[in-house]
Amino acid sequence: MGSVDDEILRGAEEDAKEVAFIQSRLGVENCEVFTEEDIYYCIDVLLEHLDTLSDKADEDDCIDIDVEELARHIQKKAKKEGMGPYDLDALILLANAELDYNEQLDS
């Protein structure tokens, strides 16, 4: 494999680790609600929304995140795009798991 193929493979492996981490945090009842595709979709919407908040970062590049508001944003966009429906409490768990995953990467 070439270097581009290796990079794509590494990216897919990292994505799979991220989804597995999130699934481990969701609990059995919510894992049945979210398919892998749902989790990837929610992560994309979450990260896209966080990018829009980047202008609100403080001097240490920290953003004050309201997880419930973030979950509501995912829920609203998913409904608009024909995904879900997703329970707000389950989305809060998913959002917290994604934030925890990214925090552990940064440390």
N, C-alpha and C positions, 0 to 999 in steps of 0.2 A: 504494500500500500504506500501511496505517496503521502507527503506531509499534510496535504489538505484532507485526505481521507482519514489520516490519524487524528487530526484536529476535530473533524466531525464526529468520529467515534468517541473521542474523549468528551466532547460536548454532550453527546447522547448518554454516556455513562454518568456524567455529572447530573444531568437532568433526571435520570432514573434514581440516583441517590437522593435527590431533592424530593421527588415524589414519594419515595419510600419513607423518608423522614416525616413528611407531612402526614402520610397514611398512619404512621405509628403514633402520631399525636392526635389524630381524629377520633380514635376509638372505633370499635367494631360497628356500632350502629351508623356512624357517619361514613365509614369506608364503603358501606353499601350504597350510600346516597351519591357519592362522588366517584365517577369512573376516572381512570387516568386522564382521559381527554378533558373531563370536567376540571380536574386539578390543574392541568396545563393551561386551560382557558382562564381559570381564576387567577393563576399566577401572572399570566400576561396582563390581565386587566389591572391587577393590583400594582404591578411594576410600572405600567403605563401611567396610572394615577399618581404614584409616588414621584414619577418624573415631573409631573405638573406641579408638584409641591416643592420641588428643589429650589425654587426662587425664595422660599420661606426659610431656608436653612440659616442657622446662626453661624457665627464665625468659626465654629468647630465642625461645620458641615452637618450638624444635627438637625433633624426635623422632628417637631412634636407631632406624633401620629395618633389620631383618634381612631382606634381599631374598629369601633362600631360604625363610625362614619365611613370608613374604608370598606367595611363589609356591606353597608347599604349601597355604596357606589357600585360594587361588584354585582349586587343583587339587581339593581336598577338597569345596569348596562346589559346584564345577562338576559333579563326579561325583554329588553328592547331588541336584542340580537337573536332571540329565540332559543336561548340556552336555559337550562334549569327546568323547573324553578328550584331555587336554593333557599333553604331555611336560614334565616339571619343568624341564629345561634351557631349553626354549623359553619357558616361563612366566617364568623368571628374566630372560631377554633382554627379554621384553615389559615386565616390571615395571621393570627398569632404564631402558628407553626411556621409559616413562610418567613415572618420577621425573625423568629428564633433561629431558623436555618441560616439566614443571611448574617445574623449577628455572630453565630459561631464561626462562619467563614472569615469574618473580619478580625476575630481574636487570635 
